Amino acid sequence: HIAGSTLIPMGELQERVGELQPYRDKQIVVHCHHGGRSLRVTHWLRSQGFDQTQNLTGGIDAWSQTVDPAVPRY
């Protein structure tokens, strides 16, 4: 878990996208395990007007290796 993050599983995104409306004009960073699924979500969010959405390249696994080794790798 990344401090300050909100978990919205990919399969729930369309029904829960309203939760992200307050952040429409802010940077949103999307992540998954290795960065592939989150890249698809990033493209979808951008198509919905969330223009500042970014994908966490390499996913949470890369985050754990390069930023916060306290995040368990799986």
TIVEXDREN-211717 format. One record per residue (C-alpha): residue in three letters; z, y, x; residue number from 1. Coordinates in nm, 2 decimals, padded with zeros to 4 digits. Example, Ala and Ser with C-alpha at 12.3 -4.5 7.8 and 13.67 -1.06 7.14 Angstrom:
! TIVEXDREN-211717
atom res=ALA	Z=00.78	Y=-00.45	X=01.23	n=1
atom res=SER	Z=00.71	Y=-00.11	X=01.37	n=2
! end
This chain:
! TIVEXDREN-211717
atom res=HIS	Z=00.00	Y=00.00	X=00.00	n=1
atom res=ILE	Z=-00.09	Y=00.35	X=00.13	n=2
atom res=ALA	Z=00.17	Y=00.61	X=00.05	n=3
atom res=GLY	Z=00.06	Y=00.83	X=-00.24	n=4
atom res=SER	Z=-00.22	Y=00.59	X=-00.35	n=5
atom res=THR	Z=-00.29	Y=00.47	X=-00.70	n=6
atom res=LEU	Z=-00.40	Y=00.11	X=-00.76	n=7
atom res=ILE	Z=-00.69	Y=00.08	X=-01.00	n=8
atom res=PRO	Z=-00.86	Y=-00.26	X=-00.97	n=9
atom res=MET	Z=-01.24	Y=-00.25	X=-00.97	n=10
atom res=GLY	Z=-01.25	Y=-00.44	X=-01.30	n=11
atom res=GLU	Z=-01.04	Y=-00.18	X=-01.47	n=12
atom res=LEU	Z=-01.21	Y=00.13	X=-01.34	n=13
atom res=GLN	Z=-01.43	Y=00.22	X=-01.63	n=14
atom res=GLU	Z=-01.14	Y=00.20	X=-01.88	n=15
atom res=ARG	Z=-00.90	Y=00.39	X=-01.65	n=16
atom res=VAL	Z=-01.14	Y=00.65	X=-01.50	n=17
atom res=GLY	Z=-00.96	Y=00.91	X=-01.71	n=18
atom res=GLU	Z=-00.66	Y=00.88	X=-01.49	n=19
atom res=LEU	Z=-00.87	Y=01.03	X=-01.21	n=20
atom res=GLN	Z=-00.99	Y=01.34	X=-01.40	n=21
atom res=PRO	Z=-00.72	Y=01.57	X=-01.25	n=22
atom res=TYR	Z=-00.87	Y=01.48	X=-00.91	n=23
atom res=ARG	Z=-01.24	Y=01.53	X=-01.00	n=24
atom res=ASP	Z=-01.27	Y=01.82	X=-00.76	n=25
atom res=LYS	Z=-01.04	Y=01.68	X=-00.49	n=26
atom res=GLN	Z=-01.10	Y=01.42	X=-00.22	n=27
atom res=ILE	Z=-01.05	Y=01.06	X=-00.34	n=28
atom res=VAL	Z=-01.05	Y=00.78	X=-00.09	n=29
atom res=VAL	Z=-01.14	Y=00.44	X=-00.23	n=30
atom res=HIS	Z=-01.04	Y=00.12	X=-00.04	n=31
atom res=CYS	Z=-01.05	Y=-00.25	X=-00.07	n=32
atom res=HIS	Z=-01.00	Y=-00.53	X=00.18	n=33
atom res=HIS	Z=-01.31	Y=-00.48	X=00.40	n=34
atom res=GLY	Z=-01.48	Y=-00.18	X=00.24	n=35
atom res=GLY	Z=-01.77	Y=-00.34	X=00.05	n=36
atom res=ARG	Z=-01.64	Y=-00.33	X=-00.30	n=37
atom res=SER	Z=-01.49	Y=00.01	X=-00.25	n=38
atom res=LEU	Z=-01.83	Y=00.14	X=-00.14	n=39
atom res=ARG	Z=-01.98	Y=00.03	X=-00.47	n=40
atom res=VAL	Z=-01.69	Y=00.21	X=-00.65	n=41
atom res=THR	Z=-01.75	Y=00.52	X=-00.44	n=42
atom res=HIS	Z=-02.11	Y=00.53	X=-00.55	n=43
atom res=TRP	Z=-02.02	Y=00.48	X=-00.91	n=44
atom res=LEU	Z=-01.75	Y=00.76	X=-00.90	n=45
atom res=ARG	Z=-02.00	Y=01.00	X=-00.74	n=46
atom res=SER	Z=-02.24	Y=00.92	X=-01.02	n=47
atom res=GLN	Z=-01.97	Y=01.02	X=-01.26	n=48
atom res=GLY	Z=-01.92	Y=01.36	X=-01.10	n=49
atom res=PHE	Z=-01.65	Y=01.28	X=-00.85	n=50
atom res=ASP	Z=-01.85	Y=01.43	X=-00.57	n=51
atom res=GLN	Z=-01.58	Y=01.43	X=-00.30	n=52
atom res=THR	Z=-01.51	Y=01.06	X=-00.32	n=53
atom res=GLN	Z=-01.51	Y=00.88	X=00.01	n=54
atom res=ASN	Z=-01.50	Y=00.51	X=00.10	n=55
atom res=LEU	Z=-01.25	Y=00.39	X=00.36	n=56
atom res=THR	Z=-01.49	Y=00.22	X=00.60	n=57
atom res=GLY	Z=-01.36	Y=-00.12	X=00.71	n=58
atom res=GLY	Z=-01.11	Y=-00.12	X=00.42	n=59
atom res=ILE	Z=-00.74	Y=-00.17	X=00.43	n=60
atom res=ASP	Z=-00.78	Y=-00.43	X=00.70	n=61
atom res=ALA	Z=-00.92	Y=-00.16	X=00.94	n=62
atom res=TRP	Z=-00.65	Y=00.08	X=00.82	n=63
atom res=SER	Z=-00.39	Y=-00.17	X=00.92	n=64
atom res=GLN	Z=-00.55	Y=-00.22	X=01.27	n=65
atom res=THR	Z=-00.61	Y=00.14	X=01.35	n=66
atom res=VAL	Z=-00.38	Y=00.37	X=01.15	n=67
atom res=ASP	Z=-00.07	Y=00.18	X=01.02	n=68
atom res=PRO	Z=00.01	Y=-00.16	X=01.17	n=69
atom res=ALA	Z=00.30	Y=-00.18	X=00.93	n=70
atom res=VAL	Z=00.05	Y=-00.26	X=00.65	n=71
atom res=PRO	Z=00.02	Y=-00.64	X=00.65	n=72
atom res=ARG	Z=-00.32	Y=-00.79	X=00.73	n=73
atom res=TYR	Z=-00.43	Y=-01.08	X=00.50	n=74
! end
